[in-house]
Amino acid sequence: MIASIFTIMTPLLLSGLGALFCEQAGFTNIAIEGLILSGAFFSIIFSSMCNSYVLGVLLAMAANIVISLLMHMAVERLKANLYVAGLSINLLSSGLTATLSYALFSTKGVLFFANLKPIPALFGQQALFYIALALLAITPIMLGRTVWGLRLRICGKKREALDSIGLSSKSLIMETYIICASLCTLAGASLSLATGSFVPNMSASRGWIALVLVLLGGSKPLGLLVSCLLYSFFEALGNRLQGALNVPSDFVLALPYVITLITLIAYSAVKARRNRF
């Protein structure tokens, strides 16, 4: 069950880190769901074409960065609503993957790539799990002990203060979009490359869940890790309990969502009470 928990946690942790950087920069990136989906699609497509996982993921990152920068341009330059732009990217990713799938493979269903060799696993986990842990360890250093991280946090609290001393908040925001797109690509790759296939809408709301987990973790790396472990534990437990209990399977599958919702409500209540005093 431990291996299952870590497998479930990998895409959530990677995309959650992307969301965390955005939160530190002062905005909520709800396009994460779409970026995970397009990351999963492009990772496996390019990996199959190049016969290389590394090159495939790098090319997928480039594609996802282009998509993310479209949102950046819409919000920062054209002054579009942040949430409308994010939803548009989610819809774009869903439509784009379906369109390209049909154009390239004449199907909008499951894509399976037989030429891709199984990814070697270490202690039952793919390499992206360990990459996720390494990135999690680096994140506090980036945010707390570098000039870039200090500027990012200042930007998140008051962008005008950064601009007033001759530093460009727009450049920092753009860099954050790029980081988030790259991390979401890795999250998507952990889904598609692990199975050697792409399933339509295989992101399965993980982007939305990641946003909630970042909130539960107080927008802190350690808090994100704890919330990801909590959610992944209950999802793995729900998967194991299917068929073991004489209850509808939908109820068991809903268990992690219910627990996450209860935890979020409890967290909000505690935070509100602390603010009173």
C-alpha positions in Angstrom: 0.0 0.0 0.0 2.9 2.3 0.7 4.0 2.1 -3.0 0.5 2.9 -4.0 0.5 6.0 -1.8 3.7 7.3 -3.4 2.4 6.6 -6.9 -0.7 8.6 -6.2 1.2 11.4 -4.5 3.7 12.0 -7.4 1.6 14.0 -9.8 -0.1 15.8 -6.9 3.2 16.8 -5.4 4.7 18.0 -8.7 1.6 20.0 -9.8 1.2 21.2 -6.2 4.7 22.7 -6.3 3.8 24.5 -9.5 0.7 25.9 -7.8 2.8 26.8 -4.7 5.2 29.0 -6.7 2.2 30.8 -8.3 0.7 31.4 -4.8 4.0 32.8 -3.6 3.9 35.2 -6.6 0.5 36.4 -5.6 -1.9 34.6 -7.9 -3.8 31.3 -8.2 -3.2 29.4 -11.3 -6.3 27.4 -12.0 -5.0 26.3 -15.4 -3.0 23.5 -13.6 -5.6 20.9 -14.5 -5.2 21.6 -18.2 -1.4 21.8 -18.0 -1.3 18.3 -16.4 -3.4 16.9 -19.2 -1.4 18.5 -22.0 1.8 17.5 -20.2 0.7 13.9 -20.1 -0.3 14.0 -23.8 2.8 15.7 -25.2 5.2 13.7 -22.9 4.1 10.4 -24.3 3.8 11.6 -27.9 7.2 13.1 -28.0 8.8 10.2 -26.1 7.4 7.8 -28.6 8.5 9.9 -31.6 12.0 10.5 -30.2 12.3 7.0 -28.6 13.6 8.9 -25.5 11.8 9.7 -22.3 14.2 12.5 -21.4 13.9 14.3 -24.8 10.2 13.6 -24.9 9.6 15.2 -21.6 11.8 18.2 -22.4 9.9 18.8 -25.7 6.6 18.4 -23.8 7.8 21.1 -21.3 8.5 23.4 -24.3 5.0 22.9 -25.6 3.4 23.4 -22.2 5.4 26.5 -21.6 4.0 28.0 -24.8 0.5 27.2 -23.7 1.2 28.7 -20.3 2.6 31.8 -21.8 -0.6 32.3 -23.8 -2.3 32.6 -20.4 0.4 35.0 -19.2 0.0 37.2 -22.2 -3.8 37.2 -21.9 -3.7 38.1 -18.2 -0.7 40.4 -17.9 -0.8 42.2 -21.3 -4.4 42.0 -22.4 -5.7 42.3 -18.9 -8.0 39.3 -19.1 -9.6 38.0 -16.0 -7.2 35.5 -14.3 -9.8 32.9 -13.6 -11.5 33.1 -17.0 -8.1 32.8 -18.7 -7.3 29.7 -16.5 -10.5 28.0 -17.4 -9.9 28.8 -21.1 -6.5 27.0 -20.9 -8.2 24.0 -19.3 -10.7 23.9 -22.1 -8.0 24.4 -24.7 -5.9 21.5 -23.3 -8.9 19.2 -23.4 -9.9 20.1 -26.9 -6.3 20.2 -28.2 -5.4 16.8 -27.0 -8.6 15.3 -28.4 -8.0 17.1 -31.8 -4.4 16.1 -32.1 -5.2 12.6 -31.0 -7.7 12.2 -33.8 -5.5 14.0 -36.4 -2.4 11.9 -35.6 -3.9 8.5 -34.7 -7.5 8.7 -36.0 -9.0 8.1 -32.5 -10.1 10.1 -29.6 -9.9 7.1 -27.3 -7.0 5.5 -25.4 -3.6 5.7 -27.1 -1.1 2.9 -26.4 2.5 3.1 -27.5 4.1 -0.3 -27.8 7.5 1.0 -28.8 8.1 2.6 -25.4 10.0 0.3 -23.0 8.9 0.1 -19.4 10.5 2.7 -17.2 12.9 1.1 -14.7 11.6 1.4 -11.2 13.6 1.9 -8.0 12.0 0.4 -4.9 8.7 0.2 -6.8 8.7 3.9 -7.8 9.5 5.6 -11.1 12.2 8.2 -11.4 9.7 11.1 -11.3 8.8 10.3 -7.7 12.4 10.9 -6.6 12.6 14.0 -8.8 9.5 15.3 -7.1 11.1 14.8 -3.7 14.3 16.5 -4.8 12.3 19.5 -6.1 10.4 19.6 -2.9 13.7 19.8 -0.9 15.0 22.5 -3.2 11.9 24.7 -3.1 12.4 26.1 0.5 15.9 27.0 -0.5 14.8 28.8 -3.6 12.0 30.7 -1.8 13.8 31.4 1.4 17.5 31.7 0.7 17.9 33.2 -2.7 17.5 36.7 -4.0 15.0 35.4 -6.6 12.9 33.8 -3.9 12.9 37.0 -1.8 11.8 39.1 -4.8 9.1 36.5 -5.6 7.6 36.7 -2.1 7.7 40.5 -2.2 6.0 40.4 -5.6 3.3 38.2 -4.1 2.6 40.6 -1.2 2.9 43.9 -3.1 4.0 44.0 -6.7 4.2 47.8 -6.7 6.9 47.7 -4.0 9.1 45.6 -6.3 8.5 47.9 -9.3 9.2 51.0 -7.3 12.8 49.9 -6.7 13.5 49.3 -10.4 12.8 45.5 -10.5 10.3 44.1 -12.9 7.5 42.2 -11.3 6.3 41.2 -14.8 9.5 39.2 -15.4 9.1 37.3 -12.2 5.4 36.5 -13.0 6.4 35.2 -16.4 9.2 33.1 -14.8 6.6 31.7 -12.4 4.3 30.7 -15.3 7.2 28.9 -16.9 8.2 27.0 -13.7 4.5 26.0 -13.1 4.2 24.7 -16.7 7.4 22.7 -16.3 6.3 21.1 -13.1 2.8 20.3 -14.4 4.5 18.7 -17.4 6.4 16.4 -15.0 3.1 15.7 -13.2 1.4 14.7 -16.5 4.4 12.6 -17.6 4.2 10.6 -14.3 0.7 9.6 -15.4 1.2 8.7 -19.0 4.7 7.4 -19.1 4.1 5.1 -16.1 1.5 3.2 -18.2 2.9 3.8 -21.7 -0.5 5.1 -22.7 -2.7 8.3 -22.8 -6.3 8.3 -21.7 -8.6 11.2 -22.5 -8.9 13.5 -19.5 -6.4 11.4 -17.6 -5.6 14.4 -15.3 -8.9 13.4 -13.6 -9.2 16.6 -11.5 -5.7 16.3 -10.1 -5.0 19.9 -10.8 -8.0 21.0 -8.8 -7.0 18.7 -6.0 -3.5 20.0 -6.0 -4.8 23.6 -5.6 -6.7 22.4 -2.5 -3.7 20.6 -1.1 -1.6 23.7 -1.5 -4.2 25.6 0.5 -4.3 22.9 3.2 -0.6 23.1 3.4 -0.6 26.8 4.0 1.3 27.4 0.7 4.4 25.9 2.4 6.5 23.1 0.9 6.3 21.0 4.1 2.6 21.6 4.5 2.1 20.5 0.9 4.0 17.3 1.5 1.8 16.5 4.5 -1.5 17.3 2.7 -0.4 15.2 -0.3 0.5 12.3 1.9 -2.9 12.6 3.7 -4.9 12.7 0.5 -2.9 9.9 -1.2 -3.3 7.7 1.9 -7.0 7.9 1.8 -7.2 7.4 -1.9 -5.0 4.3 -1.7 -7.1 3.1 1.2 -10.3 3.6 -0.8 -8.8 1.7 -3.7 -8.0 -1.2 -1.4 -11.4 -1.2 0.3 -13.2 -1.6 -3.0 -14.9 -5.0 -3.0 -13.8 -5.5 0.7 -16.8 -3.6 2.1 -20.4 -4.2 1.3 -21.0 -0.6 0.3 -21.3 1.1 -3.2 -18.0 1.5 -4.9 -18.8 5.2 -5.6 -18.9 5.8 -1.8 -15.5 4.2 -1.4 -14.0 6.2 -4.3 -15.4 9.4 -2.8 -13.6 8.8 0.5 -10.4 10.9 -0.2 -12.5 13.8 -1.5 -14.7 13.8 1.6 -11.7 13.6 3.9 -10.1 16.4 2.0 -13.2 18.6 2.2 -13.6 17.9 5.9 -9.9 18.8 6.5 -10.3 22.0 4.5 -13.3 23.1 6.5 -11.5 22.3 9.8 -8.4 24.1 8.6 -10.5 27.2 7.7 -12.3 27.1 11.0 -9.0 26.9 13.0 -7.4 29.7 10.9 -10.5 32.0 11.4 -10.5 31.4 15.1 -6.8 32.2 15.4 -7.3 35.5 13.4 -9.9 36.6 16.0 -7.3 36.5 18.7 
